Amino acid sequence: MTRPLILFAIALMTAAAHAQQPPPASPSQQETLAKWPWSISLQSAPFKRHSMDIRLAPKEGMELKYRLDKGASMLYSWTSTGDLHWELHSQPDGAPQGYAEFFDTDDGNKSNGVYNATFTGIHGWWWENQSDREVTITLTTTGFYTETHEFRRGVPVKITKID
């Protein structure tokens, strides 16, 4: 019976010793941001939400891009009624015609994520319906953007302000 008492006393002394130690110092804001600089992007305006349905005829492709400043983020989800080929890419302001930087290229009927703009410009998707039937894309975004740019072959670029 003395052995359990001794073990209990040791446990109490160990707990008391740990309780007397000060907690480790937390890093300063500057130290945290130096370690994780991408973890926060403060914005001067509130975020916006945008949803739309996009129809693609058989063998049709189109682009939809959002205007984002460097450091702005966009949370997105899209689904489609059929498989598509897509590319998530961006064009920096002032880039030559046709220049783009690619971040995600795949085939399928959905994608979800967060895009963080590494430069000011237009950022978004090229979707291509390679099937013989119409496909509808349902896109929902939330982010710090100001407008959309819609590109379709044979149609002038459609720019829509988002308030």
HELIX and SHEET records of a PDB file:
HELIX    1   1 THR A    2  GLN A   20  1                                  19    
HELIX    2   2 GLN A   29  LYS A   35  1                                   7    
HELIX    3   3 PRO A   37  SER A   39  5                                   3    
SHEET    1   A 4 LYS A  48  LEU A  56  0                                        
SHEET    2   A 4 VAL A 135  GLY A 143 -1                                        
SHEET    3   A 4 SER A  73  PRO A  92 -1                                        
SHEET    4   A 4 GLU A 101  ASN A 116 -1                                        
SHEET    1   B 7 LYS A  48  LEU A  56  0                                        
SHEET    2   B 7 VAL A 135  GLY A 143 -1                                        
SHEET    3   B 7 SER A  73  PRO A  92 -1                                        
SHEET    4   B 7 GLY A 121  GLU A 128 -1                                        
SHEET    5   B 7 GLY A  61  LEU A  68 -1                                        
SHEET    6   B 7 TYR A 145  ARG A 152 -1                                        
SHEET    7   B 7 VAL A 155  LYS A 161 -1                                        
END                                                                             
